[in-house]
Amino acid sequence: MLPRSKSGHGPPGGASPRGGVTEAVAVWSTRHRALAIGGWLALVVIAVLSSMPMSGETARAVDPGEAGRAQQLVDAQGSGGFIRENVLIRTRGGSRDFAADPELRAATKELVAELRRAPGAVREIGSPLQPQGRRWISKDGSSGLVTFEVAGPDVRYEKHYAAAVKAVERVREHHPGVTLDQAGDRSLSEAVNEGIKDDFTRAETTSLPLTILVLLAVFGSLVAAGIPLLLSATAVAAAFGLLQLAGHWVPFNSAASSIVLLIGMAVGIDYSLFSLRRLREERAAGHDIREALRITARTSGHTVVASGLTVMLCMTGLLFTGVDVFKGLTLGTVLVVGLAVLGSVTALPALLAALGDRVDKARIPWLGRRRIAAQESHLWGRVAGAVVRRPLLTGASAALALLVMTLPALGIRLQDAAVTASLPPGVSAAVDAATDMQEQFPGAATAARVVIARSDGAPVHTPQLREAIDELHEQAADSGGALREPITAVPVGDTMMVRVPLAGAVTDPAADRALGILRDQALPAALGEVEGAEYAVGGKTAMPHDFAERVNSRTPVVIAFILGLAFLLLMVVFRSLTIPLASILLNLLSIGAAYGVLAWMFQDGNLESLLGFNSYGGVVSWLPLFMFIILFGLSMDYHIFILSRIRERWLGGAEPRAAVVGGISASAGVVSSAALIMIGVFSVFLTLSAIEYKMLGLGMASAILIDATIVRGVLLPAVMSLLGERAWWLPPRLRRSLGSSAPSVPGAGSGTRELV
């Protein structure tokens, strides 16, 4: 058993505390300031410029499951794919009979002529005026549909698509009494991409000023507030430079880049907050700048390294899903967090040593003097004090409240939003057109895409295949409404691409059932006799369906990996078996409550008008697992920081409950400030258009709020108070294998007592 000091903040008997790698690196940086700062900046510049010599295409993500196989069959043809557009034609009132209305038929005839007049821009035009044109007339007879393929090759798609759009515009001008609404592969993809781009640009530009304001309020000094931003910005810049280089081998998309940016800014600011806060405490205690920085590195620096390692290792859990789009996100997060940790233990101490007391220059009037002083949080100290006096009552009440908040999550239904459900009405003309088209021609705008090829690579365009496609029309007629018309087939290279509209709202259970009928019944019946034929079904129903199946099947493995990893890391950091178990349970409670809030609001449709969304009865399939991984990693920042302060006081001789109150008083202010920044950043997502990002913003912001208040402010002190000395229990054999648990804290004390 190891002796503990009864007073002071150090090992017993005044022994000199043992340093570590983090402290040694920080001490070297403070002695070689120019070299440390210059080396960091050189690393950033090299990382930013690293991708410049590289040229060529970046890696493309392949969807999981059968949808991914369909994509690979298309890619093997060296073609951009099957770009199909649709134009819904009806009167402005939408009540006339299409077959008997001369104006509707005249507009249709002119549109077909205009499309054919565009030289080589479109092909395979389908309309109600052709043989078997009834397939292109809605069930109620009020609307017609014109479908066409935008012709290739890849380099001409842009020009050909523009020519088709102009053709539709000309007909629209000639027939003011007729409504022509266009929606299809290109127009909807363009709408989604523009929506995502605009949303994330707005989020990034809004979150930065908000972050600056919070930092100014936290530090009370322009110089001190600028340091976290400097560290975060340089770490993010270096990470993106390396990601551009790695993007030639690892797929990385724009949505992942924005998430990496936000995570990079969050952890960079957190790590700077922890270090600056500790530095101010040690300076207030009378230490000179070098000694204060040495102590900061040994305490807060060690916490930063442990927190960063936890976040990085937790993120690798995404790789167990085997989904390509998660590879780039994992790599980006690991890079940006790793660089933020490296900058925190090298460049940050050097910069603080160079600035000295000038770090508190340019104070904010009326705020600077109070904020610059290193003070404990009286509010959280009083809360913690009240909790430890009645830990069972307060802890049970808080746990019960979180369990009640979790209840809506028990009925959570994972379902991706269709394009028509993702963006609210009025945001995109193409999305609004797809919504109207879905009512008249279910599935036409986002039909399933069946890619048919021969296993021997020979051309598939044969009379036998044409007969099989005719049979597919019969299968659709006998499907009970699951498979719809118009079914269209177009040769692309050595493959045949067949579009089959599906019943339902693209991603809802009805659409999934229709997809199952197409895959398991209709296609085997129609194509089973075609010699050497292989086929795969992709599209906007198949891709999210296969994605969700893959993620859901791998989720238990991912969760088990993260929980096991977190247990081992916390056991090593705190030399305890009870701390990891309690920490995991607390994290699960906060994440479960956040899931409940998410389901209650978005799946059940509460507060729709306030947040500007239309509930589609589900939660995006990738979000719960993504939230679990991100939150489990990020919440460990706060958890490790607070527990380190509690452990430091306990090893310094304080009684368990006094150590809990003291540790929370010293750390809760910093944790609240860091959480406030992240809550503000993710709350910005609630102002965006796409429902997926509203969900992401609400889920992350509510989880961080719950974690930083109820969990860290109430449940953690309650649990630690109930555990008492048992919180730090570790079997002797494990203690010997892990090494001494003596604290890395400054000072000396007298007297000893046994460490249990």
ABEGO torsion letter per residue (X at the ends): XBBBBABEABBBGGBBBBBBAAAAAAAAAAABAAAAAAAAAAAAAAAAAAAAABBEBBBBBBBBEAAAAAAAAAAAAGBAEBBBBBBBBBBAAGABBAAABAAAAAAAAAAAAAAAABBGABBGBBBAABBGAAAABBAAGABBBBBBBBBOBAAAAAAAAAAAAAAAAAAAAABAABBBBBBBAAAAAAAAAAAAAAAAAAAAAAAAAAAAAAAAAAAGBAAAAAAAAAAAAAAAAAAAAAAAAAAAABBBBAAAAAAAAAAAAAAAAAAAAAAAAAAAAAAAAGBBAAAAAAAAAABAAAAAAAAAAAAAAAAAAAAAAGBAAAAAAAAAAAAAAAAAAAAAAAAAAAAAAAAEAAAABGBBBGAAAAAABBBBBAAAAAAAAAAAABAAAAAAAAAAAAAAAAAAAAABBBBBBBAAAABBBGABAAAAAAAAAAAABBGAABBBBBBBBBAAGBBABBAAAAAAAAAAAAAAAAAGGABBOBBBBBBBEABBBBBBBBBEBGABAAAAAAAAAAAAAAAAAAAAABBGBBBBBBEAAAAAAAAAAAAAAAAAAAAAAAAAAAAAAAAAAAGBAAAAAAAAAAAAAAAAAAAAAAAAAAAAGBGAAAAGBBBAGBBBAAAAAAAAAAAAAAAAAAAAAAAAAAAAAAAAGBBAAAAAAAAAAAAAAAAAAAAAAAAAAAAAAAABABAAAAAAAAAAAAAAAAAAAAAAAAAAAAAAAAAEAAAABBBAAAAAAAEBABBBBBEBBBEBBBBX
